[in-house]
């Protein structure tokens, strides 16, 4: 995309062109008015109307009003393409945000609006492709992480319970070193038991 093909440049081009055309139309209107006034009778309705407008309103206000009316009409006509393109882009963005896709998007302008439309179409293609891949591709289990079945989990739980009973018996009948913390060992074994029970329930 060329750097000067921006939305601001497009509106500047539209405003400048409309102003130049309005000036040309105003000049031609003035020349036609002068020629018509010179070739009609001074007592005609057109001559009296022209003198009344000039005397009561003035040439400058009349010229300004004509210029503004012509400029507004030309600007509305020349900027219609930009307005339609902006409406198309806003509609496509709303549909993409709501449904994840949109209908056909056509942009007549170039520059930034054309690039924005291309980006929206690329996002739609990416979202459509990702959705199709998620639907068609089955989930792949991680082969590096072996899954335990219920029998293996139950065997581990039984071994932990046996460990707890052994520790309780040792707590009652045997002598332990001073730094041996029986309560920490019990809590660790109980935590492993709860963890394995939750794994078996989830599987």
N, C-alpha and C positions, 0 to 999 in steps of 0.2 A: 504494500500500500504506500502510495506517495504521501509524504508528510504534509503537503499543503492541501490534500483532499480531506479536509475536516468538516464537521458540521458547521462550525463557526464560519469557515470560508464559504460554504454553500449559501448560508443565509446572508453573508456580506455581498456575495455575487448577486443574489436575488434582490436585495435592497438597492444596490447600486444600479442594477439594470432597470428596476422599476422606476427609480428616480430619474434616470436619463430618458426613459421612454415617456414618463409623465411630463418632463420638460419639453420634449419634442411635440407631444400632443398639445400642450398648452400654447406653444409658439404657433403651431398650425391653426389652432382655434382662434388665436388673436388675429392672425393674418386674414383668415376667412371672415371674421367679424368686421375688421376694418374695410375689407374689400366690399362686403355686403352693405355696410353703412354708407360707403361712398357711392354706391350704385342704386340706392333707393331714394325715394322722395323724402324730403325732410318732414313732411306731414304724415307719413305712413305710420302704421302701428309699430312696426319694427324700430323705426328711428326714434319714436317717442319712448318706447320701452328701453332702448339702449341709453338714451339720455337720462331717463329716470334712474336706472340702475347705477350709472356712473356718478350721478349727482348725489344720490342718497346713500349709496353703499361705498363707492369708490373703486378704482381700478385694482388697487393692491388687494383688498379683501376678496374681491371676485376672483382674481387670479389665484390667490392662496386656496380658496375653496375648491376651485376647479382642479388645481394641482393635487390637493389632498384626496379628492374623490377618485381621480384617475390613478394616483399612486396606490391607494388602498385596493382598488379593483385589480390592478396589475400584480400587486404583491400577493393577493389571495390566489390568483391564478398561477403565478410562477412558483409559489411555495407549496402548492397542492401535492406535488410529488414527494417532497420531503415529509409532509404531514402524513401521507398515506404510508410511507415507509416506516415512520416512527410508530404508527398504529399497528402495523404488521409485526414489528419487533416486540412491542409491548404485549400484544396478544400471544405471540409465540413464547415469550418469557413466562407469562402467567400460566399458560397451559403446561409448559415444561415443569414449573414449580408445583402445580396441582396434580398432574397425571403422569409426569415423567416423560412426556412426549408431546408433540404438537402437529398440527396439520401442515400442509405445504406452506413454505415461507419464501416469498418472492420479494426482492428489494430492487427497485429500479435505479436507485442512486448508487454512486460509487463511494470510495473512500472509507471513512469510519463506519458508516451504516452498513456497507457491503461486508466489511470485515466482521462487524458484530453479528450480522446474520450468518456468516460462515462459522463463527465460533458457536453460535447456538445450534446450528445443524450438526457440528462435530460433537457437541455434548449429547445431542439426541442419539446420534449413531453409537456413541460410547455406552450410553445407558441401555440402549436396545440390545447391543452385543453382550453387555455384562449380564442382563436379565436372561438372555437366551443361554448363556454359558451356565448360569446358576441352575436353570431348569434342566438342561440336557446333561450336565456333568454330575455323576453321583458323588457323594462325599467319600473321600479317600482317607482311610484310617492311617494314622501315623505308625509306620512299621517299626520305628525305633523305640516305641513305648509299648511294651507288651501289656495286654489286658488280662487281668486275673478273672477266672470264672468263679462261680459261687463256691464250689468245693474247695478251691485253693484258699479263698478268703476265709472260709469256715475253719480250715485247718490252722491257719495263722491265728485266728481268734482263740481256738482251743489251746494252742501253744502258749499264747499270752496269758490265758487264764491259769494254765498250769504253772507258769512262771510266777504269777501272783500268789498262788497257794504255797509254792516253795518258799517264796520270800516271807510270807506270813509265818510259816513253820520255823524258818531260820530266825525270825524276829523273836520267837518264843523260846527256843531251845538251844541256840548256839551263841557263841561269843563273836562279836564283830570288831573290826578295827575302830579306833576313835573317830577317824574321818569318814566312816561309812554312813551315808545318809539314806536310810531305808525309806523315808517318806518321799524323797525325790524319785527314787526308783519306782515306788508304787504309782506316783502321779504320772510318770512317763509311760508306764505300762498301761494304765487306765486310759491315757490319751490315745495311745496306739489302738487300743481295743475299740474306742468310740469311732476313731477314724476308719477302721476297717469295717465296722458295722454300717457306717454311712456309705462306704463304697459298695458294699454288698447290696444295700437297699437301692442305690442309684443304678446299679447294673441290672 
